Amino acid sequence: MNENNKLQNLRHTLAHLLAASIRAIYKDSQNAIGPAIDDGFYQDFELVEPISENDLPKIEKKMRELLKKWNAFEKREVTPQEAKKEFAWNKYKVELIEEFAKDGKNLTFYTCGDFIDLCKGGHLENPSKELPFDAFKLDRVAGAYWRGDEKNKMLTRIYGLAFETKEELDAYIMQRIEAEKRDHRELGKKLELFTFDEEVGKGLPIWLPKGNIIKEELENWAKETEKKWNYQRVTTPIITKENLFYTSGHLPLYKESMYAPISIEEENYYIKPMNCPFHHKVFSALPRSYKDLPLRLAEYGWCHRYEDSGSLFGLMRVRGMQMNDAHIYTTQEQAINEFVDVIRLHEYYYKVLDIDKYEMELALRDPKKIDKYHGEEKDWKMAEEMTIKAMELSGVPFKIVHEGAAFYGPKMDFQIYSSIGRSFTASTNQLDLYMGKRFKLEYTDKDGSRKTPFIIHRAPLGTHERFIGFLIEHFGGAFPLWLSPVQVKVIPVRENHNEYARKIFESLRENNIRVELDEGDQNLGTKVRDAKNNKLPYWIVVGDKEIEANKITLESRDSGQLGQMSREELIKKLLEEIKNKK
C-alpha cells in the first residue's frame, strides 16, 4: 500500500469510527455518507437532538474507547434485498442501496467491532494497532444538505482532522491558525481592498480604491510582460448572441454555469463566461498565413459565471471576474515550444512574486464518463501526448489525473503554494485541437494548403479576484513596495513639522510614489502604530533633527529603522525598488 492510500484508508476508517460513536451515544441517529477528505474526514447525520462543538470532546472520547476493540474489518457481499433489510431503520442508506441496485450488482458490507456499514472498502486492516490514538481530532460541526441539494433535508456534518502522526496533526493545526490570521476576507476588510454588497449581488466583488491599485498594478505588469513576449491585445464584448456558444459547444453543456439569457429584439443574448469564442472571431476576422503564426491574442476580459451560492467564498470563488486571458494560435510544429514558453511565463511571474513552490496537474478524461467529451479520438490523443511532452520539457514537477478534463480537451492546472504552505489552483492551460475545427479557423500553409491552427488557452495570473485573494494570504497583507496601495506614509512629529513634511510628501507624489501624509493630531506612537497595522512598507518620521539636517528618517516594515537620508537618496531608493519589483 502506498503512503497516499494508507492515509486515505486511515481517514476513511475514522469516518466509520465517528459514525459508530454517534450511533453509540445518540441511539436513534441515522448516518448518511462519510468520505475521507484532504485534511481528514467527515460524516453526515440526521440526529434526534442538535449538537454543537461543545459535544465534540465527548464524541472523540467515545471514538477512542471503541478504537481499542476495532481489530479488523470483515467484508461481506449481500444482495440489495438483504442490504435494505439490514438498513430498514436508515432511509439514507436505503436510498443509496436502491440506487446502487440499478446496476444489478451485489453490495458490500464492512463490519468492525459492533458497527456495520454499506461501503466499497478502503480501510486499515487492524485499526486498533495501525491508527494512532493522538493523530486525529474532531474539528467542527456544520450543516449540509443531503446529497448537496438544498431541496433535501439539512443534515449535521461533523468534520475531523487526521494525519499519520501527532506531529503532522499539530503542524497542520498551527498552519491553519496562521492561515486564519491571513484570511483574505478579513484582511481585505481591514486594509480596505474590496467589498461585497447584497444589493449589488452575491459573488460580485467591488474593488475599493486601495484594492483597485493592486489590481491595476498586476494588470499593467502583465501587459508590459506580454508585450515583451509578443502578445497582441484585443478587446471583445461582454455580451453576445447565443449562437456563438452553440458553435463553441458551451451550450448546452456549460449552461448551468452561465447566467440566464437576455431577450433582445427576439434573440437570446448571454453574458460571456469566457473569452475563447471571441478570440476565435478575432482570428477569423482577417486572412491568416503561416507567417502570422504563432498569433498570441491577450485580453483582461470581464467574464461572469453563475456559481452556486453555497460555493461562493470571498475572492476565491466569485461570479464576476477579470481574467489574465490569452489564446495562442500555432502550427502543429510550433505548439509544443509555445506551450513550454507558457510554462516559462508562469515561472517568471511566480519568481517575482516570491512563490517558490508550484507544480502542474494534467487532467485527462474520466474513463467512466467518456460520453461527456467531444471531438475526435485522434485529436484527444495528440493533445494529451503533446501536452505531456511540453510538461516534461519544462522540468516543472507534474502529476496526471484521469478526470477533470474540459469537454473539448485535456486541461493542465498550475498548483501554487503560499508562504505558509496552502495550495491554490492558480491557472488553467490547454492545448486545444477541437475549437479550431468548430469555428472553421484556417491559415494558408507554405505549400498553399489550408490548415486548422492548434490553439493554446492560457491565463498565468488567473483571475484578478482569485489571484489577489491568494496574494493577500501569501503576503499576509504585507505587500511588496511595488504592489502596496500606500507605499510610504509621511509622519510629522508635531504640528510645527507639518510644512517640512508636506514638502517631502509633494516630492514623493511628483515621482509617482503612492504616499500619504498623516497630519492628524494623534501622538507619534499612534501614527506609527497605524502605519504598522496597515502593513505599509515604509514610513518617514519628520521632527526637529530632520528639519535641521534637511533629511528624513526612514523606517521599514521589514527591516526596521534605516536611518537618515536625503530626499534625493530616498526617492532613488524607492524608485529602484519599485522598478525591480523587490
C-alpha positions as CSV (number, residue, x, y, z in Angstrom):
1,M,0.0,0.0,0.0
2,N,1.5,3.4,-0.9
3,E,1.6,6.2,1.6
4,N,-1.2,8.2,0.0
5,N,-3.6,5.1,0.0
6,K,-2.6,4.4,3.6
7,L,-3.6,7.9,4.7
8,Q,-6.8,7.8,2.7
9,N,-7.7,4.4,4.4
10,L,-6.8,5.8,7.8
11,R,-9.2,8.7,7.3
12,H,-11.9,6.5,5.8
13,T,-11.6,4.2,8.8
14,L,-12.1,7.2,11.1
15,A,-15.3,8.2,9.3
16,H,-16.7,4.8,10.2
17,L,-15.4,5.1,13.7
18,L,-17.2,8.5,14.0
19,A,-20.4,7.0,12.7
20,A,-20.2,4.2,15.2
21,S,-19.5,6.6,18.1
22,I,-22.5,8.8,17.2
23,R,-24.7,5.7,17.0
24,A,-23.5,4.6,20.4
25,I,-24.2,8.0,22.0
26,Y,-27.3,9.1,20.1
27,K,-29.2,5.8,19.7
28,D,-31.8,6.9,17.1
29,S,-29.4,8.8,14.8
30,Q,-29.0,7.9,11.1
31,N,-25.6,8.1,9.4
32,A,-25.6,9.1,5.8
33,I,-22.3,9.4,3.9
34,G,-18.7,9.9,5.3
35,P,-15.7,10.1,3.0
36,A,-12.0,10.9,3.5
37,I,-11.1,14.4,2.5
38,D,-7.8,16.4,2.1
39,D,-7.2,17.0,5.7
40,G,-9.3,14.3,7.4
41,F,-12.8,13.1,7.1
42,Y,-16.4,13.9,7.7
43,Q,-19.7,12.1,8.3
44,D,-23.3,13.4,7.8
45,F,-26.0,12.5,10.3
46,E,-29.7,13.0,11.0
47,L,-29.8,13.5,14.7
48,V,-32.7,13.4,17.1
49,E,-31.2,16.3,19.1
50,P,-28.9,19.2,18.0
51,I,-25.3,19.1,18.9
52,S,-22.6,21.8,19.0
53,E,-18.8,21.8,19.0
54,N,-19.1,21.6,22.8
55,D,-20.1,18.0,22.3
56,L,-17.1,17.0,20.2
57,P,-14.8,16.1,23.1
58,K,-17.4,13.6,24.3
59,I,-17.7,12.1,20.8
60,E,-14.0,12.0,20.4
61,K,-13.6,10.2,23.8
62,K,-16.1,7.5,22.6
63,M,-14.2,7.1,19.3
64,R,-11.0,6.3,21.3
65,E,-12.9,3.8,23.5
66,L,-14.3,2.0,20.5
67,L,-11.0,2.0,18.7
68,K,-9.4,-0.3,21.3
69,K,-11.7,-3.1,20.2
70,W,-11.6,-2.4,16.4
71,N,-9.2,-5.2,15.4
72,A,-10.3,-6.0,11.8
73,F,-12.8,-5.1,9.1
74,E,-14.9,-8.0,7.9
75,K,-16.2,-7.8,4.3
76,R,-19.5,-9.4,3.3
77,E,-21.3,-9.4,-0.1
78,V,-25.1,-9.0,0.2
79,T,-28.0,-8.7,-2.2
80,P,-29.9,-5.4,-2.4
81,Q,-32.8,-7.1,-0.6
82,E,-30.5,-8.2,2.2
83,A,-29.0,-4.7,2.4
84,K,-32.4,-3.0,2.6
85,K,-33.5,-5.3,5.3
86,E,-30.3,-4.6,7.3
87,F,-30.7,-0.8,7.0
88,A,-34.5,-0.6,7.1
89,W,-34.0,1.9,10.0
90,N,-31.9,4.3,7.9
91,K,-33.6,6.0,5.0
92,Y,-30.4,7.4,3.6
93,K,-28.7,4.0,3.3
94,V,-31.9,2.6,1.7
95,E,-31.9,5.4,-0.9
96,L,-28.3,4.6,-1.8
97,I,-28.9,0.9,-1.9
98,E,-31.8,1.3,-4.3
99,E,-29.6,3.5,-6.5
100,F,-26.7,1.0,-6.5
101,A,-29.0,-1.9,-7.1
102,K,-29.9,-0.5,-10.5
103,D,-26.6,-1.8,-11.8
104,G,-27.7,-5.4,-10.8
105,K,-24.6,-6.0,-8.7
106,N,-24.3,-7.2,-5.2
107,L,-23.4,-4.8,-2.5
108,T,-20.7,-5.0,0.2
109,F,-21.0,-4.6,4.0
110,Y,-18.0,-3.9,6.2
111,T,-18.2,-4.7,9.9
112,C,-15.7,-3.6,12.6
113,G,-16.5,-4.1,16.3
114,D,-20.3,-3.9,16.5
115,F,-20.6,-1.4,13.6
116,I,-21.9,-2.4,10.2
117,D,-21.9,-0.1,7.2
118,L,-22.6,-0.1,3.5
119,C,-19.2,0.5,1.9
120,K,-17.0,-0.3,-1.1
121,G,-13.8,-0.7,1.0
122,G,-10.6,1.1,1.7
123,H,-9.8,0.8,5.4
124,L,-6.9,0.0,7.8
125,E,-6.7,-3.8,8.3
126,N,-6.3,-3.5,12.1
127,P,-7.3,0.0,13.2
128,S,-6.5,-0.6,16.9
129,K,-2.9,-1.2,16.0
130,E,-2.5,1.0,12.9
131,L,-4.5,4.1,13.9
132,P,-2.6,6.4,16.2
133,F,-4.8,7.5,19.2
134,D,-3.4,11.0,19.1
135,A,-3.2,11.7,15.4
136,F,-6.9,12.7,14.9
137,K,-9.2,15.3,16.3
138,L,-12.8,16.3,15.7
139,D,-12.8,19.7,14.3
140,R,-16.2,21.4,13.8
141,V,-19.9,21.0,13.2
142,A,-21.7,22.3,10.1
143,G,-24.9,21.9,8.2
144,A,-25.1,20.0,4.9
145,Y,-28.0,19.2,2.6
146,W,-28.4,15.6,1.8
147,R,-26.6,14.9,-1.4
148,G,-25.8,18.7,-1.7
149,D,-29.3,19.5,-2.8
150,E,-30.9,22.4,-1.0
151,K,-34.3,20.8,-1.6
152,N,-33.3,18.0,0.6
153,K,-33.2,17.8,4.4
154,M,-30.4,19.6,6.2
155,L,-28.1,17.1,8.0
156,T,-25.5,17.6,10.7
157,R,-22.0,17.3,9.3
158,I,-19.1,16.6,11.7
159,Y,-15.6,17.2,10.4
160,G,-12.4,15.6,11.7
161,L,-8.7,16.2,11.1
162,A,-6.5,13.1,10.7
163,F,-2.8,12.5,9.8
164,E,-0.4,9.6,10.3
165,T,1.4,11.2,13.3
166,K,0.6,13.7,16.1
167,E,3.4,15.9,14.9
168,E,1.8,16.2,11.4
169,L,-1.6,17.0,13.0
170,D,-0.1,19.6,15.3
171,A,1.8,21.2,12.4
172,Y,-1.4,21.3,10.3
173,I,-3.4,23.0,13.1
174,M,-0.7,25.6,13.6
175,Q,-0.6,26.2,9.8
176,R,-4.4,26.7,9.9
177,I,-4.1,29.2,12.8
178,E,-1.7,31.2,10.7
179,A,-3.9,30.9,7.7
180,E,-6.8,32.3,9.7
181,K,-4.7,35.4,10.5
182,R,-4.1,35.7,6.8
183,D,-7.7,35.2,5.8
184,H,-8.1,37.3,2.7
185,R,-11.7,38.2,3.6
186,E,-10.7,39.7,6.9
187,L,-7.5,41.4,5.7
188,G,-9.4,42.7,2.6
189,K,-11.9,44.4,5.0
190,K,-9.2,45.7,7.4
191,L,-7.0,47.0,4.6
192,E,-10.0,48.4,2.7
193,L,-9.3,46.5,-0.5
194,F,-12.7,45.1,-1.6
195,T,-16.2,44.6,-0.6
196,F,-19.4,42.7,-1.4
197,D,-22.9,44.2,-1.3
198,E,-26.1,42.2,-1.2
199,E,-27.9,45.0,-3.2
200,V,-25.3,44.5,-6.0
201,G,-25.4,40.7,-5.9
202,K,-23.7,37.7,-4.4
203,G,-20.3,36.9,-5.7
204,L,-19.8,40.2,-7.4
205,P,-16.8,42.0,-5.9
206,I,-16.5,45.7,-5.7
207,W,-12.8,46.9,-5.7
208,L,-12.2,49.8,-3.4
209,P,-9.5,52.4,-4.3
210,K,-6.7,50.6,-2.5
211,G,-7.6,47.2,-3.9
212,N,-8.0,48.7,-7.3
213,I,-4.4,49.8,-7.2
214,I,-3.2,46.2,-6.6
215,K,-5.5,45.1,-9.5
216,E,-4.1,47.7,-11.9
217,E,-0.5,47.1,-10.9
218,L,-0.9,43.4,-11.7
219,E,-2.6,44.2,-14.9
220,N,-0.1,46.7,-16.0
221,W,2.7,44.3,-15.2
222,A,1.1,41.6,-17.2
223,K,0.5,43.9,-20.2
224,E,4.2,45.1,-20.1
225,T,5.4,41.5,-19.8
226,E,3.1,40.1,-22.6
227,K,4.2,42.9,-24.9
228,K,7.8,41.8,-24.4
229,W,6.7,38.2,-25.2
230,N,5.0,39.4,-28.4
231,Y,1.3,39.2,-27.4
232,Q,-1.2,41.5,-29.1
233,R,-4.0,43.0,-27.1
234,V,-7.7,42.8,-28.1
235,T,-11.0,43.9,-26.6
236,T,-14.2,41.9,-27.0
237,P,-17.8,42.4,-26.0
238,I,-19.2,41.2,-22.6
239,I,-22.4,40.0,-24.2
240,T,-23.2,38.0,-27.4
241,K,-25.9,36.1,-29.2
242,E,-26.4,32.6,-28.0
243,N,-25.4,31.0,-31.3
244,L,-21.7,31.8,-30.6
245,F,-21.9,29.4,-27.6
246,Y,-23.7,26.8,-29.6
247,T,-20.8,26.9,-32.1
248,S,-18.3,26.6,-29.3
249,G,-20.3,23.7,-27.7
250,H,-20.7,25.6,-24.3
251,L,-24.4,25.4,-25.0
252,P,-26.0,23.3,-23.7
253,L,-23.0,21.6,-21.9
254,Y,-22.0,24.7,-19.9
255,K,-25.4,26.2,-19.5
256,E,-25.7,25.6,-15.7
257,S,-22.6,27.8,-15.2
258,M,-23.9,30.7,-17.3
259,Y,-26.2,33.5,-16.4
260,A,-29.7,33.2,-17.8
261,P,-30.2,34.6,-21.3
262,I,-31.4,38.1,-22.0
263,S,-34.1,38.5,-24.8
264,I,-33.2,41.4,-27.1
265,E,-35.1,42.0,-30.3
266,E,-36.5,38.5,-30.2
267,E,-33.0,36.9,-29.9
268,N,-31.3,35.4,-26.9
269,Y,-28.0,37.0,-25.7
270,Y,-25.7,35.7,-23.0
271,I,-23.2,37.5,-20.7
272,K,-19.9,35.8,-21.6
273,P,-18.5,33.3,-19.1
274,M,-15.2,33.0,-21.0
275,N,-13.2,34.9,-23.8
276,C,-12.3,31.9,-26.0
277,P,-15.1,32.2,-28.7
278,F,-14.5,35.9,-29.0
279,H,-10.8,35.5,-29.6
280,H,-11.5,32.8,-32.3
281,K,-13.6,35.5,-34.0
282,V,-10.6,37.9,-33.9
283,F,-8.5,35.2,-35.6
284,S,-11.1,34.6,-38.3
285,A,-11.6,38.4,-38.9
286,L,-8.6,38.6,-41.2
287,P,-6.9,36.2,-43.7
288,R,-4.1,34.3,-41.9
289,S,-1.0,32.6,-43.2
290,Y,1.7,30.5,-41.6
291,K,3.8,33.7,-41.4
292,D,1.3,35.2,-38.9
293,L,1.8,32.3,-36.5
294,P,2.2,31.9,-33.7
295,L,-0.5,34.6,-33.1
296,R,-0.8,35.5,-29.5
297,L,-4.0,37.4,-28.5
298,A,-4.4,38.7,-25.0
299,E,-7.3,40.4,-23.1
300,Y,-8.1,41.2,-19.5
301,G,-11.7,40.5,-20.3
302,W,-14.7,40.6,-18.0
303,C,-16.4,37.2,-17.5
304,H,-19.4,36.2,-15.4
305,R,-20.3,32.7,-14.4
306,Y,-23.2,31.5,-12.3
307,E,-21.6,29.7,-9.3
308,D,-23.9,28.0,-6.8
309,S,-24.4,30.5,-3.9
310,G,-23.2,27.8,-1.4
311,S,-19.8,27.6,-3.2
312,L,-19.1,31.4,-3.2
313,F,-16.1,32.2,-1.0
314,G,-14.7,35.8,-0.8
315,L,-12.5,36.5,-3.8
316,M,-11.6,32.8,-4.2
317,R,-14.9,31.9,-5.8
318,V,-16.9,34.7,-7.4
319,R,-19.4,35.2,-10.2
320,G,-17.8,38.3,-11.8
321,M,-14.1,38.1,-12.7
322,Q,-11.4,39.7,-14.9
323,M,-9.1,37.1,-16.4
324,N,-5.4,37.3,-17.5
325,D,-6.5,35.5,-20.6
326,A,-4.8,34.8,-23.9
327,H,-5.1,32.4,-26.8
328,I,-2.2,31.4,-28.9
329,Y,-2.8,30.1,-32.5
330,T,0.1,27.9,-33.8
331,T,1.1,25.4,-36.4
332,Q,1.4,21.8,-35.2
333,E,5.2,22.2,-35.3
334,Q,5.1,25.3,-33.1
335,A,2.7,24.1,-30.5
336,I,5.0,22.2,-28.0
337,N,7.5,25.0,-27.9
338,E,4.8,27.6,-27.4
339,F,3.3,25.5,-24.5
340,V,6.7,25.3,-22.9
341,D,7.0,29.1,-23.2
342,V,3.6,29.5,-21.4
343,I,5.1,27.4,-18.6
344,R,8.2,29.6,-18.5
345,L,5.9,32.7,-18.3
346,H,4.2,31.2,-15.2
347,E,7.6,30.6,-13.7
348,Y,8.7,34.2,-14.3
349,Y,5.6,35.6,-12.6
350,Y,6.0,33.3,-9.6
351,K,9.7,34.1,-9.2
352,V,8.9,37.8,-9.0
353,L,6.1,37.2,-6.5
354,D,8.3,35.1,-4.3
355,I,6.2,31.9,-5.0
356,D,8.9,29.2,-4.8
357,K,6.7,26.1,-4.7
358,Y,4.5,25.1,-7.5
359,E,3.5,22.1,-9.6
360,M,1.4,21.2,-12.6
361,E,-1.5,18.8,-12.8
362,L,-2.8,17.4,-16.1
363,A,-6.4,16.4,-16.1
364,L,-7.3,13.8,-18.7
365,R,-10.7,12.2,-19.5
366,D,-12.6,10.3,-16.9
367,P,-12.8,6.8,-18.5
368,K,-16.2,6.2,-16.7
369,K,-17.7,9.3,-18.3
370,I,-16.2,9.2,-21.8
371,D,-19.5,10.2,-23.5
372,K,-19.4,13.7,-22.0
373,Y,-16.3,14.6,-24.1
374,H,-16.5,15.9,-27.6
375,G,-14.0,15.7,-30.5
376,E,-12.2,13.1,-32.5
377,E,-10.2,10.4,-30.6
378,K,-7.0,11.1,-32.6
379,D,-7.1,14.7,-31.6
380,W,-7.6,13.9,-28.0
381,K,-4.6,11.5,-28.0
382,M,-2.4,14.0,-29.9
383,A,-3.3,16.8,-27.5
384,E,-2.6,14.6,-24.5
385,E,0.8,13.4,-25.9
386,M,1.9,16.9,-26.9
387,T,0.9,18.4,-23.6
388,I,2.8,15.8,-21.6
389,K,5.8,16.3,-23.9
390,A,5.7,20.1,-23.2
391,M,5.4,19.5,-19.4
392,E,8.3,17.1,-19.5
393,L,10.5,19.5,-21.4
394,S,9.7,22.3,-18.9
395,G,11.2,20.4,-16.0
396,V,8.4,21.5,-13.6
397,P,7.1,18.7,-11.4
398,F,3.7,17.4,-12.5
399,K,1.2,14.7,-12.0
400,I,-1.6,13.2,-14.1
401,V,-5.2,12.6,-13.0
402,H,-7.8,10.7,-15.0
403,E,-10.7,13.2,-14.5
404,G,-11.3,16.9,-14.8
405,A,-10.6,17.4,-18.5
406,A,-12.6,20.1,-20.3
407,F,-15.3,18.7,-22.6
408,Y,-13.1,19.6,-25.6
409,G,-9.6,18.7,-24.5
410,P,-7.1,17.8,-21.6
411,K,-6.6,20.6,-19.1
412,M,-3.3,21.5,-17.3
413,D,-3.6,23.4,-14.0
414,F,-0.8,25.1,-12.0
415,Q,-1.0,24.5,-8.3
416,I,0.9,27.1,-6.3
417,Y,1.7,27.2,-2.6
418,S,1.6,30.2,-0.4
419,S,4.3,31.2,2.1
420,I,2.5,29.1,4.8
421,G,2.1,26.1,2.5
422,R,-1.5,26.4,1.5
423,S,-2.2,25.3,-2.1
424,F,-4.3,27.1,-4.7
425,T,-5.2,26.4,-8.3
426,A,-3.7,29.4,-10.0
427,S,-4.5,29.0,-13.7
428,T,-5.6,26.6,-16.4
429,N,-3.7,26.0,-19.6
430,Q,-4.8,23.9,-22.5
431,L,-3.7,22.6,-25.9
432,D,-6.9,22.6,-27.9
433,L,-7.3,20.7,-31.2
434,Y,-11.1,21.0,-31.2
435,M,-12.3,24.6,-31.3
436,G,-10.3,25.5,-34.4
437,K,-12.5,23.0,-36.3
438,R,-15.7,24.1,-34.6
439,F,-15.1,27.7,-35.7
440,K,-13.7,26.7,-39.1
441,L,-10.4,28.6,-38.4
442,E,-7.8,28.3,-41.2
443,Y,-4.5,29.6,-42.3
444,T,-2.6,29.2,-45.5
445,D,0.5,27.0,-45.1
446,K,3.8,27.2,-47.0
447,D,2.5,24.8,-49.7
448,G,-0.7,26.8,-50.2
449,S,-2.9,24.3,-48.4
450,R,-5.5,25.4,-45.9
451,K,-4.9,24.1,-42.3
452,T,-6.5,24.5,-38.9
453,P,-4.4,26.1,-36.2
454,F,-3.7,24.5,-32.9
455,I,-4.9,26.7,-30.0
456,I,-3.3,27.2,-26.6
457,H,-5.6,28.6,-23.9
458,R,-3.5,30.2,-21.0
459,A,-4.0,32.5,-18.0
460,P,-0.8,32.6,-15.9
461,L,-2.2,35.1,-13.3
462,G,-5.7,33.5,-13.4
463,T,-8.4,36.0,-12.5
464,H,-7.7,39.2,-10.6
465,E,-10.1,38.1,-7.9
466,R,-8.7,34.7,-7.1
467,F,-5.0,35.7,-7.6
468,I,-5.3,38.8,-5.4
469,G,-7.1,36.7,-2.8
470,F,-4.1,34.3,-2.9
471,L,-1.6,37.2,-2.7
472,I,-3.3,38.7,0.3
473,E,-2.8,35.4,2.1
474,H,0.6,34.8,0.7
475,F,1.9,38.1,1.9
476,G,-0.3,38.3,4.9
477,G,-1.5,41.7,3.6
478,A,2.2,43.0,3.7
479,F,2.6,43.6,0.0
480,P,5.9,44.3,-1.6
481,L,6.5,48.0,-2.3
482,W,5.5,47.9,-6.0
483,L,2.1,46.3,-5.2
484,S,1.4,48.2,-2.0
485,P,-1.6,50.6,-2.3
486,V,0.2,53.1,0.0
487,Q,3.9,52.8,-0.4
488,V,5.1,55.4,2.1
489,K,3.5,57.5,4.9
490,V,5.0,60.8,6.0
491,I,4.5,61.4,9.7
492,P,5.3,64.8,11.2
493,V,6.0,64.6,15.0
494,R,4.2,67.8,15.8
495,E,2.2,70.5,14.1
496,N,5.3,72.7,13.6
497,H,6.8,69.9,11.5
498,N,3.9,69.8,9.0
499,E,5.3,72.3,6.5
500,Y,8.5,70.3,6.0
501,A,6.5,67.0,5.9
502,R,4.3,68.4,3.2
503,K,7.4,69.2,1.0
504,I,8.6,65.6,1.4
505,F,5.1,64.4,0.6
506,E,4.9,66.5,-2.6
507,S,8.4,65.4,-3.7
508,L,7.3,61.7,-3.5
509,R,4.0,62.3,-5.2
510,E,5.7,64.1,-8.1
511,N,7.8,61.0,-8.6
512,N,4.6,58.8,-8.8
513,I,5.2,57.2,-5.4
514,R,2.0,56.4,-3.6
515,V,2.3,58.4,-0.4
516,E,0.1,59.6,2.4
517,L,0.6,62.5,4.8
518,D,-0.6,62.0,8.4
519,E,-1.2,65.4,9.8
520,G,-3.6,64.2,12.4
521,D,-3.4,65.4,16.0
522,Q,-2.6,61.9,17.4
523,N,0.8,61.4,19.1
524,L,3.7,59.9,17.2
525,G,3.3,56.4,18.7
526,T,-0.3,56.2,17.5
527,K,0.6,57.3,14.0
528,V,3.5,54.8,13.7
529,R,1.3,52.0,15.1
530,D,-1.3,52.9,12.4
531,A,1.3,52.6,9.7
532,K,2.4,49.2,11.1
533,N,-1.2,47.9,11.4
534,N,-1.9,48.9,7.8
535,K,1.3,46.9,6.8
536,L,2.8,49.9,5.0
537,P,6.3,49.1,3.5
538,Y,7.8,52.4,4.7
539,W,7.1,55.4,6.9
540,I,9.0,58.6,7.3
541,V,9.2,60.4,10.7
542,V,9.8,64.2,10.4
543,G,10.9,66.1,13.5
544,D,13.4,68.8,14.6
545,K,16.5,66.7,13.8
546,E,15.3,66.0,10.2
547,I,14.5,69.7,9.6
548,E,17.9,70.8,10.9
549,A,19.7,68.3,8.8
550,N,17.4,68.8,5.8
551,K,17.0,65.0,5.7
552,I,14.4,62.4,6.6
553,T,14.4,59.3,8.9
554,L,13.1,56.2,7.0
555,E,11.6,53.2,8.8
556,S,10.9,49.9,7.1
557,R,8.2,47.4,7.9
558,D,10.6,44.6,7.2
559,S,14.0,45.9,8.2
560,G,13.3,48.4,11.0
561,Q,14.9,51.9,11.2
562,L,17.1,52.7,8.2
563,G,18.4,56.0,9.5
564,Q,18.6,59.4,7.9
565,M,19.0,60.1,4.3
566,S,18.4,63.0,1.8
567,R,15.3,63.5,-0.1
568,E,17.1,62.5,-3.3
569,E,18.5,59.3,-1.8
570,L,15.1,58.4,-0.6
571,I,13.5,58.8,-4.0
572,K,16.2,57.0,-5.8
573,K,16.0,54.1,-3.3
574,L,12.2,53.8,-3.6
575,L,12.1,54.1,-7.4
576,E,14.8,51.4,-7.8
577,E,12.9,49.1,-5.5
578,I,9.6,49.7,-7.3
579,K,11.2,49.2,-10.8
580,N,13.0,45.9,-9.8
581,K,9.8,44.6,-8.0
582,K,11.9,43.5,-5.0
